[in-house]
Amino acid sequence: MNSNDHYLVDVIGFNDVERAMLASIFALAARRDPGFAQFEPGTPGRTPDVYLVDADQPEAMKEFRSLHQRAGLPSVLIGTSAQGTDFPVLPRPLQWARLLQALDDVVSAGDDGAPLVAPAADAHAHLRRSLPGHGRSQGHSHGHGRSNSPQAVPEAGAAKRMMADTVLVVDDNATVRAFMQAKLAPFGFDVDFAETGEEAIGLSGSHEYTCVFLDVVLPGIDGYQVCKLIKSNRQAIRKTAVVMLTSRSSPFDKLRGSLAGCDEYLTKPLDEDRLLEVIAKFLPSGRKQAERAARK
């Protein structure tokens, strides 16, 4: 598999808040191996590989059953029960790590190593399904074809730019640095490390980072001072998010972080779901989505 390959996930149902969260999940999950990207109904020549279904929404389950009769793709349900099916079901609230693991499981190889999602006999077959918020079906034929698995993203240049994002982790604790490396590397991020505030300032002055994860308590100058210095760079204000990492979670400490210019505040021990949510928020695609929402 190469960095441009994705499994396309057809999201059926879900409210607006959950759909926004899923869009963030898939923006980040597209960077993984295997990668998962959200299927856009009505896209010519593209068909889904996996169904993700709101099992608590009757209309979504009705649509899913109809689609699954025509193309029996791997499926994951979200809700209180599997609604009489044999598909895996995850409870609410949506959790990033658990959802990605479930998607991995349903498309993963069997004992013989062959992927469960098979290449299409007809790559142009296109499933009919309704667009979000609309009852009418749109698309082309009722064919049973499915996409190649995984599918190639057409804009290789965009994918290359996406994979170039670099993150800086500033922490003098080796355990924290190892945790961050383990959680960020699978998503294609280049990860730089600094153990002191002085190192962080030097790196941020010579490199452009998507995100800086910054411990508050550091040898030498502390994280608040480092954050102020990073944010004093006009370019960094627009392009670099600073996320404070600390075991201090009082309102006063968070206020100090805000006054220093930090964009987010994560408390230790770090929660994997919260970490992934934050990094997705500050990807270029996540920033654009937030800007569009703010203009509405």
HELIX and SHEET records of a PDB file:
HELIX    1   1 ASP A   16  ALA A   29  1                                  14    
HELIX    2   2 PRO A   58  ARG A   70  1                                  13    
HELIX    3   3 TRP A   96  VAL A  107  1                                  12    
HELIX    4   4 ALA A  156  MET A  162  1                                   7    
HELIX    5   5 ALA A  174  LEU A  184  1                                  11    
HELIX    6   6 ALA A  185  PHE A  187  5                                   3    
HELIX    7   7 GLY A  197  SER A  206  1                                  10    
HELIX    8   8 GLY A  223  LYS A  231  1                                   9    
HELIX    9   9 ARG A  234  LYS A  239  1                                   6    
HELIX   10  10 PRO A  251  ALA A  260  1                                  10    
HELIX   11  11 GLU A  272  LYS A  281  1                                  10    
HELIX   12  12 PRO A  284  ARG A  295  1                                  12    
SHEET    1   A 5 PHE A  36  GLN A  38  0                                        
SHEET    2   A 5 ASP A   5  ILE A  12  1                                        
SHEET    3   A 5 VAL A  50  ASP A  54  1                                        
SHEET    4   A 5 SER A  75  ILE A  78  1                                        
SHEET    5   A 5 VAL A  89  LEU A  90  1                                        
SHEET    1   B 3 PHE A  36  GLN A  38  0                                        
SHEET    2   B 3 ASP A   5  ILE A  12  1                                        
SHEET    3   B 3 GLN A 151  ALA A 152 -1                                        
SHEET    1   C 2 ARG A 129  SER A 130  0                                        
SHEET    2   C 2 SER A 137  GLN A 138 -1                                        
SHEET    1   D 5 ASP A 190  ALA A 194  0                                        
SHEET    2   D 5 THR A 166  VAL A 170  1                                        
SHEET    3   D 5 CYS A 211  ASP A 215  1                                        
SHEET    4   D 5 ALA A 241  THR A 246  1                                        
SHEET    5   D 5 GLU A 264  THR A 267  1                                        
END                                                                             
